Amino acid sequence: PKTAEFEEKFADYIGVKYAVALNSCTAALHLALLVAGVEKKEVITTPMTFVSTNHAILYNNATPVFCDIYEDTLNINVEEIESLITSKTRAITVVHYGGHACHMDTVLKIARKHSLKIIEDCAHACGGEYQGGKLGSIGDMGCFSFHAVKNLATGEGGMITTNDAKAYERLKKLRWLGISKGTWQREREHKKYDWQYNVEETGFKCHMHDISAVIGIEQLKKLEKLNTKRRRIVDLYNRQFSKLHGITLPVERKYAKSARHNYVVKLGERDALNLYLQEKGISTGVHYYPNHLYGVYRRFCRKLPVAESVWKRILTLPLYPDMKKNEMKAVVKAVTDFTENKGKTK
């Protein structure tokens, strides 16, 4: 019952009719693409993402067609999408990198013209917006992550949002081994315990349990407040780092309200700064190594000059809602010292 409650509240928050809770965003992407009917077809996608985005394409025996990205937002270059469409193209997966929306009007126009499905990877984007509408409400299906580091965290978990009633009904079966109706639903309909169920197709065991759902319900109440805290930290970083030379800051386009999942800077001395911050006890990351360069994707590899260049200059700095002022100051001081002294202490 708690999972159903979480689904209802989350769907209402995103502004869609339906939500299906799962045990991860990876499962959400897998099932969304399955329902989209991509098997033996092509899916246009981005290389600048966690590999689960593109593994989900392979899970469905489909072909990932990698599209280059914009250097500023690190999102898929929507102006290149149409040139990659073939007779085999079935869907477009867009990743709202760092919580910043892709330019969805262009994607929608292309998808409608070519009768393609749009899967929104909203793993970074819970609470993010495009032209005032919540991300995850624009494409055919939106896929969310509730992993421990995400904006809305349940420890682990995922969700698919959609306005498609047929997709919703099938997704519910697929997440629970293909069983058409769960015990609670059978009992409600028959007014008694009913052990008999029907298995309509080969599904998977990737449902969300009620413990995660209870956490999700409470975290959803706090999401806007937590995202506001993220934005304040970003504002502080931007004010301080804008004074520095040789470092490029994240952007936020007029059409987007970023969920501010991460804070990614760009600089030529990325690796040196990474080591310098490690020495200061500050953890960083690189999000991401372009997926098409991994061995598993070698047979789908094509030249993507922006992604192949920019990944060597990106570094993710600490950003989380409970960051203390002294922690923020420590990050600002360390980055400033490095930039002004090229990593050499006085």
N, C-alpha and C positions, 0 to 999 in steps of 0.2 A: 504493500500500500504506500509506503514512503517513497519508493521509486516512482510510482505513478504521480504522486504529489509533486516531487521534484521536477518531473517531466512537464507537468502542467504549468508550474510556476516559471520554469525556464522558457517554455514556449511563449508565455505571456510577456516575459521580459524582452525576448528577442523580437517579438511581434510576428510570430508565425502560428499556424493552426496546430502543428504537431511537433513533438520532440520524442526521441527514442534514446533512452539512457543505455550506455554500454560500459565495458570495463576499461576502455582506452580510446584515444583518438585514432590510433592505428586501426583498431577494429572498426571505428566509424568510417574511416576512409575506405577500408576494404569493402564494407557492406554497401556504402553509398555508390561506389563504382560498380559493384555487382548488380545492384538494382538499376543503375544507369545503362546496363547492357553493353559493357565495353569488351567483353571476351572476344579475342581474336581481332579486335579493332585497335585504333590508335587514340592515345590521350595526349593532348598538348599540355605541357607542364613546365615548371621552373626547376632549374638546377640548384637554386639558392634556398634550400630547405633541409630539414632533418630527413633522413633517408626513408622514414616510414611513409612520407607522402608518396614517394615513387615506388617503394616496395609494394604498396597497395595496388599499384597498376600491374606489377608483375604477378601478384597473388591472383589476379583475375585473368591471367594468360593474355594480357594486352601489351601493347608496345608504347613505351613512353617516348614522346617526341619533344625534345628539349628546346625551349625557347629562351633566348637571351633576356637579360634583365636591364633595368634602369640603374645607373650608377648611384643616383641620389637616394631613392627609396629602397633599392634592392628588390623591388617587386618585378614581376614578369613584365616584359616590354609588350604592351598590348598592341603596339603598332606593327609588331612582327608576327602576331598570331595568325592572321589570315593567310600569310604567305606559306604557312606550314600545313594548311588544311589540304587533305586529300580525300579520295572517295572512301577511305577507311576510317577517317576521323569520326569519333563518336562523342568525345567529351573534352572539356577544358577544365583543368584543375588550376585554380588560382590560390596562391598562398598570400595572405595578408601579413607580410613579413614584419615582425616586431610589433604587430598590432596596427600597422598603417594600411589603410585600404588600398587595394588595386583600383585602377580607374574602371569601375564596373559598367558605366554606360557604354563604353567601347566594347567591353567583353559581351555584354547583353546584345548589342547590335549585331556583332559577329555571330553569336550563338543562334540568334533568331534567323539570320540570313541563311545559315547552313544547317539548321535543325540539330544543334548540338546541345548536350547537357552541360550545365555548369556546376562544378563541385567547388564550394568555398572551403579551403583549409583555414579554419579560424583558431588553430591551436594557440596562436599568440594573441588572438584578437577578441577575447571575451570582454564585451563592453565597448569595443571600437565601433566607429560609425562611418558611413559614407553618405554624404549629403543629408545628414540628419536621420538616416535609417540605420538600424543596427546591422552590423556585419553578421552573416549567417541567415539573413532574411531575403537576400537578393537573388542568389542562384537557385538551382533546383534543390540542392541540399547543402547544408552547412555542417561542418564537422569540427567539434570542439574538444579540447583537452582539459582535464582537471587534474593533471599531474601535480605533484607537490610544489613545483616551481612556477606554476601557471597563475594567472590573475585570479582565477577561481579554482581553489585547490581542495580536492577531497582525498588526497594521498595518491590516488590513481583513479582514472575514470574518463569517460568521454560521452559525447552526445551528438546526435544527428538532428538537425532542425529542417523542417520542410512544410510546404503548403499542399503537397501532393498526397491525397488520401490513399491512393493505390500503393505508392511507395511506402507510406507509413505502415500500412497493414502488412506488407511483405517484410519490411525491416523488423517488425516485432517478431515474426516467425523466424527469420534468419538468425536473430541474436540468441534464440533459445532452441537450437537443434532442429528447427523446422516445425516445431509443435505449434499448431494453429491457435490454441487457447491455453493460457496458464490456469493453474488451480483456482486462483481467486476469481478469475473471469467465469470459469465454469460454475463455480459455486454461486456467484451472483445471478447467473442466468437460470440455473436450475433450482435455486433455493435449497440446495443440499450438497453434501460432499459428493463430488463426481470424479472418480479416479480415471475414467476413460478419456483419452485424448487422441487426436489424429495428428499424424506427422505427414505434412504435405510436400516437403522437399528436404534435401540435405542441408541442414543449417549448421550453426556454430554455437559454441558455448561462450558467449562474450557479453552476457547481460551484466548490468550493475546490481550490486546487492544493496539492501536497505541501509546498511551502516554507512556506506559511501553517500547514499542519497540523503540521509539525515544531515550529514556534514555539508553536503551541497546546498541543502535548503537554507542552512544558517549562513554559509559563505555567500550565497546569492544576496542575502539581505545587506551584506557588507561590501559588495562588489564596487558600487559607485564610490563609496568612501575610500576604499583601497586604491582604486584607479586614480582618484583625486590626489592621494598621497604620492603616487607614482609621478603624476604630472608635475607636482611641486618639486620633486627631486630633479626631474628633467629640466625644469625652469632654472633651478639653481645651477645645475651643470652648464646649461647653455650660457647663462650670464657670465660665469667664470671662464669657461673654455673659449668663448668668443673673443677673448682678449689675446689668445695665443696664436702664434703663427705656425703654419705647417700641419694643422689638424683640422679636419673637416667634420662638422657636427651633423647629427641626424636632422632630417627635414620633416615638416608636416605641411602637406599641400592643403589648399583652401577647401577642397572637397572632402577632406578627411579629418576625423577626430581620432587620433591614435589611442589605442589601449595602453600604449607605452609599456609593452611587455619587456623590452630590453632597450639598452642605450649603447648604440654602436657608433664608434668614431672611426675615422679613416686617416691613416698617416703612413708615410714611407718607412718609418722606423718601427713598424708594428712589433716585430719580434723583440727588438731591443727594449721597447716600452713594456712589453709583456714580462720580460725577465726582471726589469727594474721594479715593476709593481710587485712581482712575486717576492723579491728581496724585502719589500716593505710590508709584506704580509697581506697584500691585496690580491684577491683571486680575480682572474679575468677568463675570457673564453673567445673562441672564434666561431661565429655562426654565419656561414657554414663553409665547409669545403664543397665546391661545386659537385653535385651528385654524379654528373656525367663523366667525371674523371675517376670515379671508383671502378675497380675491376669488374664488379657485377654489371655495370652499365656500359662497359667498353664497346659492346656490339651496337649500342645506340648512340655512341659518341659522335658529336659534330662540333665544329668550331663555334665557340660562344665567347667572343673576345672580351666583352665587358665582365662577365662572370669570372673568366679566367684571369683577368687582371685585378679586379677589385678585391677578390677574396684575400689576396696577399697583403692588403692594407687595412683590413677591418679588425677591430678589437672591441669586444663587449665588456663594458665596465659595470661594476656592481650597481644594481637597481632593484630594490625591493621595498615594499611599503613600510616596514618597520625599521628602516635604516635610521640610525641615530645621527644627530648633527655632527658629532665628532667623527663618525665614520665617513660622512659626506665630505667633511673638511679634509680628512686624511687622503681621500681619493683625489680631491681637487689639488691639494698641495703636492702630492706625488706626481700627478700628470703635469702640473705647472713646472715643478722643479726639473722634471725630465725634459720637457719641451724647451725650457730656457737654457738648460745646461747640457742638452743632448745626452742625458743619462749619467753625467758625471757629477758626483757630489762635490761640494765646495770644501 
